[in-house]
Amino acid sequence: MGEDEKLFGAVTSQMIADALKEQGFDIDKRIIELDEPIKALGIYPVNVKLHQDVIGKVKVWVVRE
């Protein structure tokens, strides 16, 4: 992690799916909609397209470990 709160890589939809699975939600990474790659610490709203007309919203917290 850089000094200005930016990540060296990016948070991917697979990483989000894995974190959701740890919480008991089996979500396919292909239905997680990222507007842009997450490359900095913070809280990000992320859509999960559960069905054509049903979109769930989750907050992704990217924090320092």
VEXLO-171602 format. One record per atom (N, C-alpha, C, O): residue number from 1; residue in three letters; atom name; z, y, x. Coordinates in steps of 0.02 Angstrom, whole numbers, plus 50000, padded with zeros to 5 digits. Example, Ala and Ser with C-alpha at 12.3 -4.5 7.8 and 13.67 -1.06 7.14 Angstrom:
! residues 2
<pt pos="1" code="ALA" site="N" Z="50390" Y="49716" X="50660"/>
<pt pos="1" code="ALA" site="CA" Z="50390" Y="49775" X="50615"/>
<pt pos="1" code="ALA" site="C" Z="50390" Y="49835" X="50660"/>
<pt pos="1" code="ALA" site="O" Z="50423" Y="49834" X="50712"/>
<pt pos="2" code="SER" site="N" Z="50354" Y="49888" X="50642"/>
<pt pos="2" code="SER" site="CA" Z="50357" Y="49947" X="50684"/>
<pt pos="2" code="SER" site="C" Z="50394" Y="50002" X="50645"/>
<pt pos="2" code="SER" site="O" Z="50402" Y="50057" X="50670"/>
! end
This chain:
! residues 65
<pt pos="1" code="MET" site="N" Z="50000" Y="49942" X="50042"/>
<pt pos="1" code="MET" site="CA" Z="50000" Y="50000" X="50000"/>
<pt pos="1" code="MET" site="C" Z="50000" Y="50062" X="50045"/>
<pt pos="1" code="MET" site="O" Z="50037" Y="50065" X="50094"/>
<pt pos="2" code="GLY" site="N" Z="49959" Y="50110" X="50028"/>
<pt pos="2" code="GLY" site="CA" Z="49956" Y="50171" X="50066"/>
<pt pos="2" code="GLY" site="C" Z="50013" Y="50218" X="50050"/>
<pt pos="2" code="GLY" site="O" Z="50052" Y="50206" X="50003"/>
<pt pos="3" code="GLU" site="N" Z="50019" Y="50270" X="50088"/>
<pt pos="3" code="GLU" site="CA" Z="50073" Y="50318" X="50079"/>
<pt pos="3" code="GLU" site="C" Z="50065" Y="50358" X="50015"/>
<pt pos="3" code="GLU" site="O" Z="50115" Y="50385" X="49989"/>
<pt pos="4" code="ASP" site="N" Z="50005" Y="50365" X="49989"/>
<pt pos="4" code="ASP" site="CA" Z="49994" Y="50406" X="49929"/>
<pt pos="4" code="ASP" site="C" Z="49994" Y="50366" X="49864"/>
<pt pos="4" code="ASP" site="O" Z="49961" Y="50385" X="49816"/>
<pt pos="5" code="GLU" site="N" Z="50031" Y="50310" X="49863"/>
<pt pos="5" code="GLU" site="CA" Z="50039" Y="50268" X="49803"/>
<pt pos="5" code="GLU" site="C" Z="49976" Y="50231" X="49783"/>
<pt pos="5" code="GLU" site="O" Z="49973" Y="50204" X="49727"/>
<pt pos="6" code="LYS" site="N" Z="49926" Y="50227" X="49825"/>
<pt pos="6" code="LYS" site="CA" Z="49866" Y="50189" X="49810"/>
<pt pos="6" code="LYS" site="C" Z="49874" Y="50119" X="49838"/>
<pt pos="6" code="LYS" site="O" Z="49908" Y="50108" X="49888"/>
<pt pos="7" code="LEU" site="N" Z="49842" Y="50070" X="49805"/>
<pt pos="7" code="LEU" site="CA" Z="49843" Y="50001" X="49827"/>
<pt pos="7" code="LEU" site="C" Z="49787" Y="49990" X="49877"/>
<pt pos="7" code="LEU" site="O" Z="49737" Y="50025" X="49877"/>
<pt pos="8" code="PHE" site="N" Z="49796" Y="49939" X="49920"/>
<pt pos="8" code="PHE" site="CA" Z="49743" Y="49922" X="49967"/>
<pt pos="8" code="PHE" site="C" Z="49686" Y="49885" X="49931"/>
<pt pos="8" code="PHE" site="O" Z="49628" Y="49887" X="49953"/>
<pt pos="9" code="GLY" site="N" Z="49703" Y="49851" X="49876"/>
<pt pos="9" code="GLY" site="CA" Z="49653" Y="49815" X="49836"/>
<pt pos="9" code="GLY" site="C" Z="49652" Y="49844" X="49767"/>
<pt pos="9" code="GLY" site="O" Z="49663" Y="49904" X="49757"/>
<pt pos="10" code="ALA" site="N" Z="49639" Y="49801" X="49718"/>
<pt pos="10" code="ALA" site="CA" Z="49639" Y="49823" X="49649"/>
<pt pos="10" code="ALA" site="C" Z="49671" Y="49769" X="49606"/>
<pt pos="10" code="ALA" site="O" Z="49670" Y="49710" X="49623"/>
<pt pos="11" code="VAL" site="N" Z="49701" Y="49789" X="49551"/>
<pt pos="11" code="VAL" site="CA" Z="49728" Y="49742" X="49502"/>
<pt pos="11" code="VAL" site="C" Z="49669" Y="49719" X="49459"/>
<pt pos="11" code="VAL" site="O" Z="49632" Y="49760" X="49432"/>
<pt pos="12" code="THR" site="N" Z="49661" Y="49654" X="49453"/>
<pt pos="12" code="THR" site="CA" Z="49604" Y="49625" X="49417"/>
<pt pos="12" code="THR" site="C" Z="49626" Y="49598" X="49349"/>
<pt pos="12" code="THR" site="O" Z="49685" Y="49590" X="49335"/>
<pt pos="13" code="SER" site="N" Z="49577" Y="49583" X="49308"/>
<pt pos="13" code="SER" site="CA" Z="49592" Y="49553" X="49243"/>
<pt pos="13" code="SER" site="C" Z="49624" Y="49484" X="49252"/>
<pt pos="13" code="SER" site="O" Z="49665" Y="49464" X="49211"/>
<pt pos="14" code="GLN" site="N" Z="49606" Y="49448" X="49305"/>
<pt pos="14" code="GLN" site="CA" Z="49638" Y="49383" X="49319"/>
<pt pos="14" code="GLN" site="C" Z="49712" Y="49392" X="49334"/>
<pt pos="14" code="GLN" site="O" Z="49753" Y="49353" X="49312"/>
<pt pos="15" code="MET" site="N" Z="49729" Y="49443" X="49373"/>
<pt pos="15" code="MET" site="CA" Z="49799" Y="49456" X="49388"/>
<pt pos="15" code="MET" site="C" Z="49838" Y="49473" X="49325"/>
<pt pos="15" code="MET" site="O" Z="49896" Y="49452" X="49317"/>
<pt pos="16" code="ILE" site="N" Z="49808" Y="49511" X="49281"/>
<pt pos="16" code="ILE" site="CA" Z="49840" Y="49529" X="49217"/>
<pt pos="16" code="ILE" site="C" Z="49849" Y="49466" X="49175"/>
<pt pos="16" code="ILE" site="O" Z="49903" Y="49457" X="49145"/>
<pt pos="17" code="ALA" site="N" Z="49798" Y="49424" X="49171"/>
<pt pos="17" code="ALA" site="CA" Z="49802" Y="49361" X="49132"/>
<pt pos="17" code="ALA" site="C" Z="49858" Y="49317" X="49160"/>
<pt pos="17" code="ALA" site="O" Z="49895" Y="49286" X="49122"/>
<pt pos="18" code="ASP" site="N" Z="49863" Y="49313" X="49227"/>
<pt pos="18" code="ASP" site="CA" Z="49916" Y="49272" X="49258"/>
<pt pos="18" code="ASP" site="C" Z="49985" Y="49299" X="49242"/>
<pt pos="18" code="ASP" site="O" Z="50031" Y="49260" X="49228"/>
<pt pos="19" code="ALA" site="N" Z="49993" Y="49365" X="49243"/>
<pt pos="19" code="ALA" site="CA" Z="50058" Y="49396" X="49227"/>
<pt pos="19" code="ALA" site="C" Z="50075" Y="49384" X="49153"/>
<pt pos="19" code="ALA" site="O" Z="50133" Y="49371" X="49137"/>
<pt pos="20" code="LEU" site="N" Z="50026" Y="49388" X="49109"/>
<pt pos="20" code="LEU" site="CA" Z="50038" Y="49374" X="49038"/>
<pt pos="20" code="LEU" site="C" Z="50058" Y="49301" X="49028"/>
<pt pos="20" code="LEU" site="O" Z="50100" Y="49286" X="48986"/>
<pt pos="21" code="LYS" site="N" Z="50026" Y="49256" X="49066"/>
<pt pos="21" code="LYS" site="CA" Z="50042" Y="49185" X="49060"/>
<pt pos="21" code="LYS" site="C" Z="50115" Y="49172" X="49080"/>
<pt pos="21" code="LYS" site="O" Z="50148" Y="49130" X="49049"/>
<pt pos="22" code="GLU" site="N" Z="50139" Y="49207" X="49131"/>
<pt pos="22" code="GLU" site="CA" Z="50209" Y="49200" X="49152"/>
<pt pos="22" code="GLU" site="C" Z="50256" Y="49221" X="49096"/>
<pt pos="22" code="GLU" site="O" Z="50313" Y="49199" X="49093"/>
<pt pos="23" code="GLN" site="N" Z="50232" Y="49265" X="49051"/>
<pt pos="23" code="GLN" site="CA" Z="50272" Y="49289" X="48995"/>
<pt pos="23" code="GLN" site="C" Z="50263" Y="49246" X="48932"/>
<pt pos="23" code="GLN" site="O" Z="50292" Y="49261" X="48880"/>
<pt pos="24" code="GLY" site="N" Z="50222" Y="49194" X="48937"/>
<pt pos="24" code="GLY" site="CA" Z="50212" Y="49148" X="48881"/>
<pt pos="24" code="GLY" site="C" Z="50149" Y="49161" X="48839"/>
<pt pos="24" code="GLY" site="O" Z="50142" Y="49132" X="48786"/>
<pt pos="25" code="PHE" site="N" Z="50104" Y="49204" X="48864"/>
<pt pos="25" code="PHE" site="CA" Z="50043" Y="49219" X="48827"/>
<pt pos="25" code="PHE" site="C" Z="49983" Y="49192" X="48866"/>
<pt pos="25" code="PHE" site="O" Z="49970" Y="49213" X="48922"/>
<pt pos="26" code="ASP" site="N" Z="49947" Y="49145" X="48835"/>
<pt pos="26" code="ASP" site="CA" Z="49889" Y="49115" X="48868"/>
<pt pos="26" code="ASP" site="C" Z="49827" Y="49154" X="48848"/>
<pt pos="26" code="ASP" site="O" Z="49795" Y="49140" X="48797"/>
<pt pos="27" code="ILE" site="N" Z="49809" Y="49204" X="48889"/>
<pt pos="27" code="ILE" site="CA" Z="49753" Y="49249" X="48875"/>
<pt pos="27" code="ILE" site="C" Z="49698" Y="49238" X="48927"/>
<pt pos="27" code="ILE" site="O" Z="49712" Y="49238" X="48988"/>
<pt pos="28" code="ASP" site="N" Z="49638" Y="49229" X="48904"/>
<pt pos="28" code="ASP" site="CA" Z="49580" Y="49221" X="48948"/>
<pt pos="28" code="ASP" site="C" Z="49564" Y="49288" X="48981"/>
<pt pos="28" code="ASP" site="O" Z="49562" Y="49340" X="48947"/>
<pt pos="29" code="LYS" site="N" Z="49552" Y="49288" X="49045"/>
<pt pos="29" code="LYS" site="CA" Z="49538" Y="49351" X="49081"/>
<pt pos="29" code="LYS" site="C" Z="49475" Y="49386" X="49054"/>
<pt pos="29" code="LYS" site="O" Z="49468" Y="49447" X="49062"/>
<pt pos="30" code="ARG" site="N" Z="49429" Y="49349" X="49023"/>
<pt pos="30" code="ARG" site="CA" Z="49367" Y="49378" X="48998"/>
<pt pos="30" code="ARG" site="C" Z="49376" Y="49424" X="48938"/>
<pt pos="30" code="ARG" site="O" Z="49332" Y="49463" X="48922"/>
<pt pos="31" code="ILE" site="N" Z="49434" Y="49419" X="48904"/>
<pt pos="31" code="ILE" site="CA" Z="49444" Y="49462" X="48846"/>
<pt pos="31" code="ILE" site="C" Z="49488" Y="49522" X="48863"/>
<pt pos="31" code="ILE" site="O" Z="49504" Y="49563" X="48819"/>
<pt pos="32" code="ILE" site="N" Z="49507" Y="49528" X="48926"/>
<pt pos="32" code="ILE" site="CA" Z="49546" Y="49586" X="48948"/>
<pt pos="32" code="ILE" site="C" Z="49496" Y="49639" X="48970"/>
<pt pos="32" code="ILE" site="O" Z="49454" Y="49628" X="49013"/>
<pt pos="33" code="GLU" site="N" Z="49501" Y="49698" X="48938"/>
<pt pos="33" code="GLU" site="CA" Z="49453" Y="49751" X="48951"/>
<pt pos="33" code="GLU" site="C" Z="49483" Y="49805" X="48994"/>
<pt pos="33" code="GLU" site="O" Z="49527" Y="49842" X="48972"/>
<pt pos="34" code="LEU" site="N" Z="49460" Y="49810" X="49056"/>
<pt pos="34" code="LEU" site="CA" Z="49483" Y="49863" X="49102"/>
<pt pos="34" code="LEU" site="C" Z="49429" Y="49917" X="49102"/>
<pt pos="34" code="LEU" site="O" Z="49370" Y="49903" X="49117"/>
<pt pos="35" code="ASP" site="N" Z="49448" Y="49979" X="49087"/>
<pt pos="35" code="ASP" site="CA" Z="49400" Y="50034" X="49089"/>
<pt pos="35" code="ASP" site="C" Z="49376" Y="50046" X="49160"/>
<pt pos="35" code="ASP" site="O" Z="49317" Y="50061" X="49172"/>
<pt pos="36" code="GLU" site="N" Z="49422" Y="50040" X="49208"/>
<pt pos="36" code="GLU" site="CA" Z="49406" Y="50049" X="49278"/>
<pt pos="36" code="GLU" site="C" Z="49456" Y="50009" X="49319"/>
<pt pos="36" code="GLU" site="O" Z="49510" Y="49993" X="49294"/>
<pt pos="37" code="PRO" site="N" Z="49439" Y="49991" X="49379"/>
<pt pos="37" code="PRO" site="CA" Z="49486" Y="49953" X="49420"/>
<pt pos="37" code="PRO" site="C" Z="49552" Y="49992" X="49430"/>
<pt pos="37" code="PRO" site="O" Z="49551" Y="50053" X="49438"/>
<pt pos="38" code="ILE" site="N" Z="49607" Y="49956" X="49428"/>
<pt pos="38" code="ILE" site="CA" Z="49672" Y="49987" X="49439"/>
<pt pos="38" code="ILE" site="C" Z="49687" Y="49986" X="49514"/>
<pt pos="38" code="ILE" site="O" Z="49695" Y="49932" X="49543"/>
<pt pos="39" code="LYS" site="N" Z="49690" Y="50045" X="49543"/>
<pt pos="39" code="LYS" site="CA" Z="49698" Y="50049" X="49616"/>
<pt pos="39" code="LYS" site="C" Z="49757" Y="50092" X="49638"/>
<pt pos="39" code="LYS" site="O" Z="49762" Y="50111" X="49696"/>
<pt pos="40" code="ALA" site="N" Z="49803" Y="50107" X="49591"/>
<pt pos="40" code="ALA" site="CA" Z="49861" Y="50148" X="49608"/>
<pt pos="40" code="ALA" site="C" Z="49921" Y="50126" X="49566"/>
<pt pos="40" code="ALA" site="O" Z="49913" Y="50095" X="49514"/>
<pt pos="41" code="LEU" site="N" Z="49980" Y="50143" X="49590"/>
<pt pos="41" code="LEU" site="CA" Z="50041" Y="50130" X="49552"/>
<pt pos="41" code="LEU" site="C" Z="50040" Y="50169" X="49487"/>
<pt pos="41" code="LEU" site="O" Z="50010" Y="50223" X="49484"/>
<pt pos="42" code="GLY" site="N" Z="50071" Y="50143" X="49435"/>
<pt pos="42" code="GLY" site="CA" Z="50075" Y="50179" X="49372"/>
<pt pos="42" code="GLY" site="C" Z="50075" Y="50132" X="49312"/>
<pt pos="42" code="GLY" site="O" Z="50079" Y="50071" X="49320"/>
<pt pos="43" code="ILE" site="N" Z="50071" Y="50162" X="49254"/>
<pt pos="43" code="ILE" site="CA" Z="50069" Y="50124" X="49191"/>
<pt pos="43" code="ILE" site="C" Z="50000" Y="50135" X="49160"/>
<pt pos="43" code="ILE" site="O" Z="49977" Y="50192" X="49154"/>
<pt pos="44" code="TYR" site="N" Z="49967" Y="50081" X="49142"/>
<pt pos="44" code="TYR" site="CA" Z="49899" Y="50084" X="49117"/>
<pt pos="44" code="TYR" site="C" Z="49892" Y="50048" X="49050"/>
<pt pos="44" code="TYR" site="O" Z="49915" Y="49992" X="49044"/>
<pt pos="45" code="PRO" site="N" Z="49862" Y="50080" X="49000"/>
<pt pos="45" code="PRO" site="CA" Z="49848" Y="50045" X="48937"/>
<pt pos="45" code="PRO" site="C" Z="49787" Y="50000" X="48947"/>
<pt pos="45" code="PRO" site="O" Z="49736" Y="50022" X="48974"/>
<pt pos="46" code="VAL" site="N" Z="49792" Y="49938" X="48924"/>
<pt pos="46" code="VAL" site="CA" Z="49737" Y="49891" X="48932"/>
<pt pos="46" code="VAL" site="C" Z="49725" Y="49857" X="48864"/>
<pt pos="46" code="VAL" site="O" Z="49772" Y="49835" X="48832"/>
<pt pos="47" code="ASN" site="N" Z="49662" Y="49854" X="48844"/>
<pt pos="47" code="ASN" site="CA" Z="49643" Y="49821" X="48782"/>
<pt pos="47" code="ASN" site="C" Z="49631" Y="49747" X="48794"/>
<pt pos="47" code="ASN" site="O" Z="49604" Y="49727" X="48846"/>
<pt pos="48" code="VAL" site="N" Z="49651" Y="49707" X="48745"/>
<pt pos="48" code="VAL" site="CA" Z="49638" Y="49635" X="48745"/>
<pt pos="48" code="VAL" site="C" Z="49600" Y="49620" X="48680"/>
<pt pos="48" code="VAL" site="O" Z="49628" Y="49625" X="48626"/>
<pt pos="49" code="LYS" site="N" Z="49537" Y="49601" X="48687"/>
<pt pos="49" code="LYS" site="CA" Z="49494" Y="49590" X="48628"/>
<pt pos="49" code="LYS" site="C" Z="49506" Y="49519" X="48602"/>
<pt pos="49" code="LYS" site="O" Z="49475" Y="49471" X="48625"/>
<pt pos="50" code="LEU" site="N" Z="49551" Y="49514" X="48554"/>
<pt pos="50" code="LEU" site="CA" Z="49571" Y="49449" X="48526"/>
<pt pos="50" code="LEU" site="C" Z="49518" Y="49420" X="48479"/>
<pt pos="50" code="LEU" site="O" Z="49512" Y="49359" X="48473"/>
<pt pos="51" code="HIS" site="N" Z="49482" Y="49463" X="48446"/>
<pt pos="51" code="HIS" site="CA" Z="49430" Y="49444" X="48398"/>
<pt pos="51" code="HIS" site="C" Z="49383" Y="49504" X="48393"/>
<pt pos="51" code="HIS" site="O" Z="49400" Y="49558" X="48417"/>
<pt pos="52" code="GLN" site="N" Z="49325" Y="49495" X="48363"/>
<pt pos="52" code="GLN" site="CA" Z="49277" Y="49550" X="48358"/>
<pt pos="52" code="GLN" site="C" Z="49308" Y="49613" X="48328"/>
<pt pos="52" code="GLN" site="O" Z="49293" Y="49668" X="48351"/>
<pt pos="53" code="ASP" site="N" Z="49351" Y="49605" X="48279"/>
<pt pos="53" code="ASP" site="CA" Z="49381" Y="49663" X="48245"/>
<pt pos="53" code="ASP" site="C" Z="49455" Y="49672" X="48262"/>
<pt pos="53" code="ASP" site="O" Z="49488" Y="49715" X="48232"/>
<pt pos="54" code="VAL" site="N" Z="49481" Y="49633" X="48309"/>
<pt pos="54" code="VAL" site="CA" Z="49552" Y="49637" X="48325"/>
<pt pos="54" code="VAL" site="C" Z="49561" Y="49649" X="48400"/>
<pt pos="54" code="VAL" site="O" Z="49543" Y="49608" X="48442"/>
<pt pos="55" code="ILE" site="N" Z="49590" Y="49708" X="48415"/>
<pt pos="55" code="ILE" site="CA" Z="49602" Y="49725" X="48485"/>
<pt pos="55" code="ILE" site="C" Z="49677" Y="49737" X="48493"/>
<pt pos="55" code="ILE" site="O" Z="49706" Y="49780" X="48461"/>
<pt pos="56" code="GLY" site="N" Z="49707" Y="49697" X="48538"/>
<pt pos="56" code="GLY" site="CA" Z="49777" Y="49707" X="48554"/>
<pt pos="56" code="GLY" site="C" Z="49782" Y="49755" X="48613"/>
<pt pos="56" code="GLY" site="O" Z="49735" Y="49762" X="48652"/>
<pt pos="57" code="LYS" site="N" Z="49838" Y="49788" X="48619"/>
<pt pos="57" code="LYS" site="CA" Z="49849" Y="49835" X="48674"/>
<pt pos="57" code="LYS" site="C" Z="49911" Y="49814" X="48712"/>
<pt pos="57" code="LYS" site="O" Z="49962" Y="49799" X="48682"/>
<pt pos="58" code="VAL" site="N" Z="49905" Y="49813" X="48778"/>
<pt pos="58" code="VAL" site="CA" Z="49962" Y="49799" X="48821"/>
<pt pos="58" code="VAL" site="C" Z="49968" Y="49855" X="48872"/>
<pt pos="58" code="VAL" site="O" Z="49919" Y="49888" X="48888"/>
<pt pos="59" code="LYS" site="N" Z="50028" Y="49865" X="48897"/>
<pt pos="59" code="LYS" site="CA" Z="50039" Y="49913" X="48951"/>
<pt pos="59" code="LYS" site="C" Z="50048" Y="49873" X="49015"/>
<pt pos="59" code="LYS" site="O" Z="50088" Y="49828" X="49019"/>
<pt pos="60" code="VAL" site="N" Z="50009" Y="49891" X="49065"/>
<pt pos="60" code="VAL" site="CA" Z="50014" Y="49858" X="49130"/>
<pt pos="60" code="VAL" site="C" Z="50051" Y="49906" X="49176"/>
<pt pos="60" code="VAL" site="O" Z="50029" Y="49962" X="49188"/>
<pt pos="61" code="TRP" site="N" Z="50108" Y="49883" X="49202"/>
<pt pos="61" code="TRP" site="CA" Z="50148" Y="49924" X="49248"/>
<pt pos="61" code="TRP" site="C" Z="50134" Y="49899" X="49319"/>
<pt pos="61" code="TRP" site="O" Z="50150" Y="49842" X="49336"/>
<pt pos="62" code="VAL" site="N" Z="50105" Y="49941" X="49359"/>
<pt pos="62" code="VAL" site="CA" Z="50092" Y="49924" X="49429"/>
<pt pos="62" code="VAL" site="C" Z="50147" Y="49958" X="49470"/>
<pt pos="62" code="VAL" site="O" Z="50150" Y="50020" X="49474"/>
<pt pos="63" code="VAL" site="N" Z="50190" Y="49917" X="49499"/>
<pt pos="63" code="VAL" site="CA" Z="50249" Y="49943" X="49535"/>
<pt pos="63" code="VAL" site="C" Z="50251" Y="49915" X="49605"/>
<pt pos="63" code="VAL" site="O" Z="50219" Y="49866" X="49622"/>
<pt pos="64" code="ARG" site="N" Z="50289" Y="49947" X="49645"/>
<pt pos="64" code="ARG" site="CA" Z="50300" Y="49926" X="49715"/>
<pt pos="64" code="ARG" site="C" Z="50345" Y="49865" X="49715"/>
<pt pos="64" code="ARG" site="O" Z="50395" Y="49864" X="49678"/>
<pt pos="65" code="GLU" site="N" Z="50329" Y="49814" X="49755"/>
<pt pos="65" code="GLU" site="CA" Z="50371" Y="49754" X="49760"/>
<pt pos="65" code="GLU" site="C" Z="50423" Y="49762" X="49812"/>
<pt pos="65" code="GLU" site="O" Z="50463" Y="49717" X="49823"/>
! end
